[in-house]
Amino acid sequence: MNIPKAYKPNKKEKGIYKLWEKTGHFNPENLPDRHEDPFTVLMPPPNANDPLHIGHAVFTTLQDIMIRYNRMQGKKALWLPGADHAGFETQVVFERKLEEKGKTRLNMEREEFYKQVWDYTQENRKVVKKQIKKLGASCDWSRDTFTLDEKVVETTYKTFKKMADEGLIYRRKRLVNYCTNHETAFSDLEVEHVTRKTPLYYIKYGPFILATTRPETKFGDTAIAVHPEDRKHRKYVGKEITVKTLLGERKIKIIADEAVDREFGTGAVKVTPAHSEVDFEIWQRHKDEMPEPIEVIDKNGKMTEAAGPYAGMPVKKARKKVAKDLKKEGLLQRTDEDYEHNLSVCYKCEKEIEPLLMKQWFIDIEPLAKPAIKAVKKGDVEIIPDNYRKVYLHWMENIKDWNVSRQNWWGIEIPAWKCTDCSTEEDEEWIITEGEKPEKCPECEGNNLEQDEDVFDTWFSSGQWPFATLLSEDEPELEKYYPTSVMETGYDILFFWVARMIMMGLYKTGKAPFETVYLHGLVRDKNREKMSKSKGNVINPIEVAERYGTDALRMSLTIGNMPGKDVTISENEIKGYRNYVNKIWNMFRFLMLRCEDYDPGSSPKLSKKDKKLMKEFEKKAKEITSDIENFEFSHAAESLYHYSWHRFADEIIEESKSVLDDEKKKKGRQKTLITIFAGILKLAHPFIPFVTEEIYQKMPLDEKKETLMIEEWPV
């Protein structure tokens, strides 16, 4: 057998992947008869707006390890791939591309914009699919799903309609997080909190001095609040005072509420319900003492008519102007220029979020959260690592109603129609369907119906991913794969996605969507810095895979990667694991050169040493298997690495050289070495599938399978 001195992955990997695809074994329905019990993993669908990054390589590697291992264990292993339309995220990416061409969506019809984004995502899906294949993913491409596929959209509509019918959906004017730059509302999860230094203004309000970072919102003040135990201000509680403002004198009431932080400023605060979440909640508790909220900032981030002469000014410009005028009128006592505090910002553009009163679609979340809490507490869903179980429960027990409407143009339209014949601004008549336009209004029988222009929060549709992909009505046989076995994803989307999948799955099917949640960490560079293009420390997984081989990349993303912990990676590490892949190849080459006369069907007598080596390997194989079963992939890979290199190659093979020269002992040792090495290939296959498959196809083995991918696990 002519075996090259070096293994060249860039010349082999594409052909090996084609071999796997040709067998059809990525589809569990095509696996041999011994594969019976299902093992299902759903791929967290990558956003269909950009190529893969190193984080995608992490989940691809870990999930493929699980799938390949369970397939070899005789499971009917299904790994269902897909891509996410990623509403807001994709719209931001596409609008940037338009800007580069000097264009904007505002000069386009909504339908044309949608079509262009659709075409863009479909082209990018092809790129992403090719890249996932490059990483060795043995997923069932016949079930590749897009979150805008008809069956997913239909499922989303049916779920929304069911919730509406059961009183879990409501449309109400409430305070929401709004990005005036991207012109859309967000849920609480999509708001980032950053520490910044801004001026703190101390404003005179009659006998009070109130501290605020936002003097421009004072035109929306509807009360002054103090803490119930504040002795200094207690005498004013319940009274109405007259105060001088930039718009003239006005009366304002003093209330007591425990939400007031006595350590902030002077202990007395202005209450602006239309532009502060805390103040909105205060107003809800004191509606009988306070007037309706006054909106002084609009959706464009400009002051409204309620701000008098400041109307039309952008918020930050108005802030400076108001502060200047307050000082001029003697109403500004002092300013602390470098007050450090937390600000809510848009996670994309990092501009300040405006809390605005808007009519939005909300889900009454408590009825969904309770079963999802119970499922984790009972152990129906296990979360790895365990400390994230506590994090999950704390968040779920304090969860707020979910704003599911977005003002994007790209996404799944909300199937709600307003009857303009009988709707008023105060009392709107909305008709929710499973997607079809209603013929007439059930209240007035009018047919002047307008569909809501909002789209769903992406997480609402992707929260239905498990049953939307597996429980479709036209493929009932797929029910065998639900609930799924493992949901492997990053800890950073535990609340965005995992918690919502558990809630939605239990609500729609009565079953939790998966048995185990495995959370991996973020990928950082060798200095533990977050990877970013601006820092120049980004590693492109496809480029390094082409340079050093996919197997080397996969090993670098596995060893040292502990659940829930951030993983570090550098190009030098990947180079190092390329050496390991080459070592595996060199072991194979040595064995083939020294075992040319080996008969795989023979049963030579084994010496005591041979039997001892066999038992030693069996023990190591059991340890590695136990690690994989317990989701300790790093331990398993590291144990395999050390045994195969330092024990098998450095010691067993070295001491075997003299034995292979002994004609009496040769046959037994050949059998021992080939058997152990074949076992190493099987153990290594989930981690480094390409080189192990290439070697397996050339190995002199008795009863060889079509591919290593469906070989039986050594233990």
N, C-alpha and C positions, 0 to 999 in steps of 0.2 A: 504493500500500500504506500503510495507516494503522499506523504503528509508534509505540508509546508512548515517551515521552521517557525513562522509567526502567524498568529490568527489576525486576520484583517477584517474587523467588523464592518467597515463601510462597504466592503465588497460582498458581504454575506447576509447582512440583516434583512435586506429587502426580500431576497429569495426565501429566507426562512419564514418570514411573515406570510408570504404568498403560499407556502406549503401549509401553514396552519389554517389559512383561510380556505384552501382547497379541500381540506378534510371535512369542513363544515362543523367542526367540533366546538366552535365558539357558540353555536346554537345548542342549548342543552337537549333539545329534542332529537339531535343527531348523535348523541353520545351512545357508547355501547350499553348493553343491557345491564351491566353491573351498576351503572349510575342510576340511582333510584330517588333517594330523598333530595328535595330541592335545597339549594343554597343560593340565596339571591342577594346581590348588591346592586343598588342603583347609583349610577355615576352622578355626582353633583354636576349638573349641566354647565359647562363653561359658557361664559357670555359670548354670544355670536357677534362680537364687535371688534375683536382683536385677536392676534395670534396668542398661543399659549405662553405663560410665564413659568418661572421655576416652581411656584406654588402648585400649578396644575401638574407638574411632573411629580410632586410629592404624593398627591392623592392617586395619580395614575399608578405609581409604583406600589403603594401600600395596598390598594384595592386589587391590583393584579396578583400580588403575593397571595392574598386571601383566596381569590378565584382559582388560581392555578393549584394551590395546595388542596383546596376542597375538591376540585375536579379530579386530582390524582387520588384523593381519598374515596372516590366513588360517589361523590355527590353530583346531582344534576345541577351543575353550576351555571347560573345565569348572571351575567353582568350587563345590565342594560344601559347603553350610552345615550347621550342627548346633548342638546344645546339650548341655552336660555336666550329668549329675545331681549331680556334685561332692559325693559322699558326706558326708564330715566337714564340709566348708565349708557345705553346705546345711543339715545338721542343726543346726549352730551358729546359723545365721541364723534357722531356723524356731523353735528353742528360745527365742531372744530374743523372738520374736513371741508365743510362748506365755506367757513371763514377763510381758510387758506386759498380758496378760489375767489374770494371777494364776494361770496354769496351769503344769504341768510334764509332760513325757512319762512321768515315773515313775508318774503316776496314770492312765496309759493303757495299754491293751493294745498290744503291739508292732504287730499288724496294723492297728489303728486309726491309730496314729501314722504308719505307712508310707503309709496311704491319704491321710491329710491332707497329708502332704508331697508325695505324688504330685500331688494336686489343685492344690496351691500352685505346684509347678514347671510344671505344664501351663498354668496361667493366666499365669505369668510368661514362659513361652516365647512366648506370643502377643504380649506387650509387647515383648520383645526382638526378635522377628521384625519387628514394625512399626518399631522403632527402626533396625534394620539397613537396612531399605528406605529409611527417611528419609535415611540416609547415602549412598544411591545405589548400594548393593551390587548388582552384576549377577550374583548367584549363582543356581544352579539349584534353585529351591525345590521342584521335584518330587522331589529327592533329599534333602530336609531330614531329618536323622537325629538321634535322641536316644540318648545312651549307655545308656539302659535299653530301647531298642527290642529286640524279640525277636532280630533277627539279630546285634546286637552282643553281647547276653547269651550267645547260643548260641556265638558265636565265642570269647568269653572262656572259657566252660566247656571247649570243645574244646582250647583252648590249654593250660589248666591240666591237663587230663587227659593230654594228650600229654607235657607236662613231667613229670608224675607217673610215667607209664609209662616214661619215659626216665631216671628217677632224679634229675631236677633239682629236685624238690619234696621238702621234708622238714619234719616238725613236731617241734620240739625245744624243750626248756626252755633258753632263752638270755636273756642280758641284753638288754632292749629299752628304748627311750625311752618313758616312760609319763607321760601328763598325768592327774594325779589329779582335776583339776577337770572335764575332759571325759570322763574314764574310758575312754581308749583309748590304744593303743600307736601309735607313729609310726616311720617310717623315719628314718634319720640326716638326710635332706634336709629334713625338716619341722621340725627343731629349729633354733631361732635361738640365736645366741650373743651375749650382751650383756655389757658391762663394768659391774660393780657393786662397790660397796664393802660388805664385810661383815667381821665380826670374824674374826681368825685366832687360834685357841686353841693354846697350847703345853702339851701334856699329858705328865705323867710316866708312863713305862712302864718301871719298874725303872731300869736305868742309862741309858735313852734319854729324850730329850725329843722328842716328835713334834708337828709342826705340822699342824693340820687346820682346815678351815672348817666341818666337820660332826661335832662331838663326839657327836651323838645316834646316829651309826652305829657307834660304837666297840664296841657289843655284838655287832656282826657281824664284828669283826676276827678274822682267822684266821692272820695272820703280821705280822712287821715286816720291811720290805724296805729294803735299802741298795744303793747302786751297787757293782758288783764292784771298782771302782778306788778306793773310799772307804777310805783308810788308817785313819782314825779309828775306824771301826766294823768293820774287817776281822776282828778277833779273835773277834767274836761270830757270824759267818756259820756256819750249820750247827748252831748250838747252840740249846738250848731254855732259856728263862729263866722265872722265876716273877714275875708282876707283880700288883700290887694294883689292883683295879678297883672300881667302885661296886657290883658284884654279888659281891664277894669275890675271893680270890686265884685266879689261873688261870695255866696254862702256855702260852707262845706261842713259836713258833720264829722264828729270824732267817734270812732268805734274801737272796740277792744277785740283782739283776735290773737290766739296763741301762735299763729304763723309768723308773727312779727319777731324778728331777731333783735333782742334788746341790746346786743353788742354792736349792731350796725349803726353807724352814725350817732345820732342823738337818742335812738330808741323809738323815735316816731317816724313813720314812713307815709309817703303819699300812695294812694291806692288807684291804680290805673287798670281796671279790669279788661279793657280791650287790647292791652299790649303787654300783659304779664301773666304767666300761668298761675303764679302764686296769688296775684291780685284777682284773677278771674275766680279762683276757688274761694277767696275771701268774700267776693261779691255774692257767690252762690250761697254762702252761709249767712249773709246779711242783706238779702234782697229787700227785706222790709224796712231797712234803714238807709239804703242807698238808691240813687237813681240808676237807670239803665246805663250800660257801658257807652262811652263816647269814643268813636273811632277817629283818630287823628292822623293815622298813617294808612295809605292805600296800598294796593297790590304792586304798584310800580315803585314802592319805596319813597313816596313823596307825601308831603303833608297835605291833609284834606282841608276843606273849607272850615272845619271846626277849629283850625289853627289860626284863623283870622288872616292877618297880613303875611303870615309865614306859609300860607297855602301854596302848593306847587313846588316848594323847595325840597330837594333831596334831604333825607334824614340827617346825614352828617353835617351838611351845610346849615340846616336849620338848628342843629344842636349848638354850633358855634355862635350863630346869630342870636339865638334865645339867651345863651349864657352872657353874651355881650350886652344885650338889652336889659337883662336882669341886673347886671352890675350897674348899668347906667341909671336904673330906676331905684337903686339902693336895696334891691331884693336878693342880692347874692352876697351872703356873709363872707364866704371864702371858698377857695378851690384847692383841693389836694391833687396835684398834677399826676402823681404816679401811684394811683390806687390800683392794686393788683387784685383781680377777681376773675371768676369763670364767665366765659361768654359762650353762647350757643352759636355755632357756625355751620354752614352747609358743608357736608363732607366732601363735596366735589370742588367748589370754588373758594371755600373757606371764608366767604363773606358772612356777615352777621345775619342770623336768622331773625325774621320779624314775627313775633307772635301776633297773629291777626284773627279777627272774628270772621269766619267764613262758613258757608253751608257746604258740608261735606258728607260723604257716606261713611258711617261708622258701624263696626260690629260690636254688639254687646258681648264682651269677651269672657266675662266671668263664667257663664254656663259651659264654655269650651275649655276654660282653664282648669276647672275643678277635676274633671276626669283625667286630664293630662298630668296633673299633680299626683293624683291617686295612682296612675299607672307607673310612675317612677318610684313612688314610695313603696308600692307593693313589690317592685322588682320585675314588673312586666317588661319594662324597658331599663336596661342596664346602661349606665353612662361611664365611659372610661376616658380619663382617670376619674376616680371617685370624688375628688374635690369639686369637680364641675357639676356633680349631682346636687351639691349644696347650693352652688351658684344658680343652677337651673331653678331649684325649688324656691329660693329667695325671690328671684325675678318673677316667677309665675304667681307667687302669693301676693305680689304687689303690682300685678299687671293692670294696665289701663286700657280702656276701650280703644280699638284699633281703627284709625283713619285709613280706609282702603282706597280712597279716590285720589287720583293724580291729574294734574293739568297738562300732561305730556300729549304729544300727538301720536307717539309710537307706543303701542300696547294693545291690550284687549279692552275694547270699549265696554263700558258698564251698560248692561241691558236694561236701562231704565228710561221710560218716556214720560214727559210731562205734558199734561193736557193744558193747552193754553186757553181753552174755552172756560175752564172752571178754576184755574189756579190763580191765586193772588200771591203777592210777595210774602204775606204772613202765612197763608195756608195753601201750600202747593199740593197738587194731586199728581202723584207719581205712580206709574204702572211698571212693575218689574216682571220680566218674562225670562224664558230660557234662551233668549237670543232673538226670537222673531218679533217683528213690529206688530203691536196689537192693532186690531181693526178699529176699535173705538174705546173711548173712556168708559169704564164701568159705572162711573158716578153720573156723568151728564150725557153719555152716549155721543159726545163730540168726537170728531176724527182729526182735529188739529193737534197732532202729537209731535213733539220735538224730542229727539233722543239726547240724553245728557252727553256732553262733549268730553267728559272726563273718562280716563281709562283706569283700570285696576292697578293698584300697587303690585309690582312684579311678584312680590313675596306672597300675594294672595293666590295667584295661579301656581307658582312654584311650590307653595305649601301643600298643594294637592298632587304633587309629582308622583308619589308612590301609587295611589289608586288611579290617577288619571292615565298612567302608563300601563298599569297591570290589570285594571278591572274594567277595561273598556267593554262595552256591550257586544261588539262584533268579534271579540276574541275571549270568550268565557273560559277557555282552557287555561288561560294565564292566571286564573284565580289560585292555582296551585302555588304560585310564587309569592302570594301575599298572605300574611305579613312577610316582609323581607327579613333577611338574616342580620345584616350589618349595615348601618349608615356610617360611612367613614367620611369625615369632612373636617374643616378647620374650626378651632374653638371660637374664632372670631364671628362665626355665623350661628352660634348655638341658639341665640334668640331670634335673629332674623329669619332663620330657616328651620332648624331642627325642632324648636319648640312649637312652631306653627304647623309643621308637618304632623307632630304628635297630636296637637289639638284637632286639626282638620281630619286626620285619619280616623281618630276615635269618633268624631262627630259624624262622619260620612259612612263609615263601615262598622263601627262598634269595636274595632280592633286597632291596637297601636300599630303604626306602619312598619316598625322594625323591632327586633329583639334587643339589639345592642347598638349603642352609639359610640363610635371610636373617634376621639378628637385629636387631630394633630396640630402642631404649632405652626408659627410663621417661619419662613426661611430668612435667615440673616447671614451676613458675610462673616468672614473669619474673626472680625473684631466685634461681632455681635451687633453690628449696625444694621438697621432696616435697609433693605435694598431699594434703591431709587435711581432713576436715570440721571437726576441732577448730581448725585454723589459719584456716579460712574462705577458703581459696584454691582450692577445688575448682571446676572448670569443667564444667558439665553440657553434654555435646556436643549433645544434642537441643535444649536451650534456646537455645544460641548459634546453632545451625543455623536455628532458626525465626526468630531475631532478625536474623541477617545473611546467611542463605543457606548451604546445604550446601556450595556451591562455595568460598565464602570460608573456611569451616572446613577443608575439604580442602587448600586451598593453604597455610594456616597450619600444617598438620600435615605438609606435604611439604617445603617450603623450609626448609632448616636442619636437617632430620632426616637425620642421617648414620647409616649402619649401626653398631650397637653403642654408639652415643652417646646419652645422655639428651637429650631435646628440650624446649626451653622454649616455653611458649605463654602468651599473655595476651589479654584481650578486645580490647585496642587493636590487636594484630596481626591478629586476625580482622576487625576493622573496616577495617583497611588493605587487606586482600585483597578485601573487599567492593567497595572502590573499583576494584580491578583488574577484577572481574567487570563492574562498571558501565562501565568503559572499553571492554571487549570489546563490550558492547551498543551503546555510543555509536559505535564504529567501524562496526558493522553498520548502524546507523541512518543515519550519514553516507553510507555507500556506497549504500544503497537510495535515499536522496534524490537523490544525484548520478548514479545509474545507472538511473533509471526506464525509460529507453529501451534498456537493455542487452538484447541478444539472446544467451542462453546457447549457442545453437547456431552462432553466427557465428564466423568465423576472420579477424578484422581483422589488418592488417599491424602488427607490433610494431616500435617504434623500437629503436635500440641501447640506449637507457636502459631501456626496458621489458624487453628481454632480459637486461640486466645485473641488474635487480632480481629477475627470475625466478631467475637463477643464484645470486644472493646468498641467496635464500630456500632454494633446494635445498641449498646448503652448510650453512645453519643447520639445516635439517631433518635432514641427515645427522649433524650433531653431537649433536642432541637424541636421535636414534635410537640412536646409539652409547652415550650416557649411560644410556638406559633398558636397553639390552642388557647393560650392565655393572652394572646395579642401582644406578646413581647417580641416583636419582630426584630428589634435591634439586637437583643440578646441572642436570638436564634441565628441571625446572620453573622454576628461576631463569633459565636461558638463554631459555626461552620467554617468560617474564614480561618480560625486558628487551628482547627483540627485538620482541615484539608492541606493547609500550607505547612504549618510547623510540625504536625504529627505525621500525616501521611506522606507528604513530599520530602520533608527534611529528615525524617527518621525512618519510617517504614520502608519507603522506596530505597533509601540509601543502604539500609541494612539488607535489603532484598537483593541487591546487585550480586553479592557473592552467592546467595542461594540460587539465583537464576543461572549461575554458572555450574551448578551441581546438577547433573542429569537425574539423580535419584530424587531430589527435592524440588526440582524445577516445576513440574506439572502442578503440584499442589500449591506452590507459591503463586504461579500464574493465575490459577483459579481464585485464590484469595485476593490478589491484587485487582483482578478484573472485577470481581464481585463487589469489593469495597468501593472501587472507583465508580462502578455503575450506581451504587448506592449514594455516593457523593453527588453524582450528576442529578439524581432524583431529588435529593435534599436541596440542591442548589438551584434547581430549575425555577421555582417561584421567584427567586431573587435575581438570577442572571439567566433568563430563558434562552437568549440567542446562542451563546457559546455552548451551553449544555445541549441544546437541540442539534447544533452542528456536529458536535462530538458523538452524540447518541446515534445519529444516522450512519456513522462510520464504525461504530463499536461492534466487535464480534460477540453478539449476545444471543442466547437461546430464547426462543419465543419472543422475539422483538415485536413491539407494537408499531402502529403506523407512525406515531410521533411520540416523543417523550411526554408530551402534554397529557396523554391519557394513560401513561404508565401507572402502575400501582405504587403507592407511597411505600417506602422501605419498612415502615413499622405498621 
